[in-house]
Amino acid sequence: MSEEVKVFGFWCSPFSRRVELALKLKGVQYEYIEEDVFKNKSPLLLKYNPVHKKIPVLLHNGKPIAESLVILEYIEETWKANPILPEDPYEKAMVRFWTKFADEKCLPALWKAGWSPENEREKAVDEACECLKTLESALKGKRFFGGETVGLVDIAANFIAFWLRLIQEATGQELLSAEKFPDLFKWTDEFGSCSVVKESLPPRDKLLAFFKARVAEAMDAQTNASK
Amino acid sequence: MEEVKVLGSWPSPYGYRVQWALELKGVEYEYIDEDLFNKSDMLLKYNPVHKKIPVLVRHGKSIAESAVILEYIEETWPQNPLLPKDPYERAMARFWINFVDNKDKAAPIVTFFIGVGEEHKKATEETKELLKILEEQALGEKKYFGGDEIGMVDLAMGWMAYFGVIEEIVDVKILDAESFPRLHAWIQNFRAHPVIKSNLPDHDKLLVSYTQKRQMFLGSTTT
């Protein structure tokens, strides 16, 4: 009996890419459905995630699950190959703690720092760098947050390894430099060079163009606001 | 000897979640109450990243973040399980804990407590919408969020058990038996559970504490 696994995502979302990465790591076949999240969410998406109306949604044998980190825990429990969580309950707790930190603290701080207006920038950048420094301390010289293999924290921090670099290129602002964060910078290379990770990333040029367009939009808005 | 310590700060529902989980599983622990305006060296040592409660300490090792602590407790002491066995049901439980812990989603409840005027009116309506989702989609026809027995989601919803005090202070009633019959029934069942009953904050003390907190916020926003 073949299992029906579907992923509802958006091409540039790090959240739906997390889900795809976990499935690929575990060798699970799935069907990907692209949602037009800005203009035209499908009736299926609204049916499968009525509470948040967002991607990603994982559909397994007709049953939907929303929220990327909840989906990742489900994937780990359902498909046992290549575990992304350790066995020891304390070590597991540490992984969950850092996953939450990356997701709830780092991502919003980095996003804010990337797009904040001039007058708020310094403070936002300071906060973002604090987050990066703290997250880096969780690496402890390991190749990945998960040790020798990609684990849950690595997957949750995917934004930092790929999206952040392109935001930096588009805005001309450097947050994650090799000088300031040598271990974390090295990790972005290690993570990004895994073949299964490469398969789970949006096309570089398309994403860079997307961010450059946002920068242009933001600048127009600022110019118009100061007129 | 187990030697489990819990750092909490009365009347935080996040701290209570951890205590309820341990009590439900019959695990002995030492409770240490923190003054969040004067954090102890112990708290700063055991939660250097966030400097917040709750923290669980066992065998000298600490775990922070209540949702993370609850999962640890569940795995370490499997008796009286707080999560279902089926992976899909577990995902649903984690989804609802995530929902109620999401700061953006929960923001209206905070404004309901400390807001005034138009802002407060808007927050009241938004809080009602939130409660509707919880009643219809999270609780449904079940006795508890966890089904026939209290589960992890019930512990995460524990703040509702003393939401009445907030309603008293702002003098607006939303969570009544007519508007939210199932949630209202849940509150009665939850509060009556033998383990929860003996681990609930005292009403009168809560009234004083929350009134002071509200004054503090109102005072800091008036010019």
Interface residues (C-beta under 8 A of the other chain):
Chain A: P50 V51 H60 K63 I65 A66 E67 L69 V70 I71 E73 Y74 E77 T78 P89 Y90 K92 A93 M94 R96 F97 K100 F101 T134
Chain B: V49 R58 K61 I63 A64 E65 A67 V68 I69 E71 Y72 E75 T76 P87 Y88 R90 A91 M92 R94 F95 N98 F99 I133 Q137
